[in-house]
Amino acid sequence: MAMTKADIVEEVFKKLGFSKSQASEIVETVFETMKETLERGEKLKISGFGNFVPRDKKTRIGRNPKTGEAIEISARRVVTFKASPVLKARMNA
């Protein structure tokens, strides 16, 4: 089972006492700020949680696993996540 954005809004609503519309706006604002930061190519560090780092991948040659045919995988930007030691410790407690 996965936690969705709606689940996060529900938790903010329950724990902080905002209305559901205010909780939704807060969550949307946080995620929008995160997206804008990563779009600009900046690293996003959330203390006690982890780091999101945008990375450029170069064009490379891959293989179709079914046919073995060589194909070109285009250049693209990806986001990597590295959990903080605090998060790792909580997950493995």
N, C-alpha and C positions, 0 to 999 in steps of 0.2 A: 504494500500500500504506500502511496506517495502523498506527501502533504502538498496541497495546491495553494495558489494565491488566496483563494476564498477561505481556506483553512487558516491562513496567516491573519487575514482580516478578522475572522471570528475570534482568534486568540487575542488580538489587540483590543477588540471590542470587550471581551470578557475581563482581561487583566487590567486595562487602563480606564475602563468606564466611559470611553467616548461613544458617541452614537455610531451605528454601523456605517453610515455615510461618511462620518469623519474618519473612522478607522480605515475605511476603504481609500479615502483620499490620502491619508498618511502613508499607507503601504504603497500606493501608486506613486507618490512623490519620491519615496525612498528608492523604489526600483527605477524610476525614470532618471534620477540623479546618478544611480549606479551605471545605467546604460550610457548616459551622456559622457561620463568620465571614461569609460572603456572605449567609447567611440573615438574620443580624442586621442586615444593611444596611451592614456595614463594608467598607472598601476593603481589598484583599489585595495587598500589595506583596512581590514576591520579587526581591530584589536580583540584578541580572545577568540576570534573566529577563523580568519585566514586571509590569504592574498589572492586577488583575481588579477591576472596579468595578461594583457593582449599580446599576441605574438603573430608575426608574419611568417607564413610558410611559403617556401619557394615552389615553383613548378617542378614536378618530378614525374618519373615514369613508374607506372604501376602495372599490375597484371590482372586481367580478368580471371578470377579463380575458376570459372567454368570452362573457358576456352583456352586460357593461357596466353591470350593475345595481349600485347603490350599496349597500354593506353596512357595518355598524358593526363595527369591529375593537375588541375589548374592551381595557380597561386591563390592563397586566401588568408584571411585573418581568422585566428581562433583565440579563444579565451581559455587559459589554464587556471586551475585552482589548486592552491596548496594550503592544506589545513594547518592551523596554528598548533603548537604543542599543547595549549590549553584544551582545544577541541579534541585533539587526539587522545589526551588523557581522560577526558570525560567519556569518550566513546569506548575506551578500553578499561574503564574502572570496574 
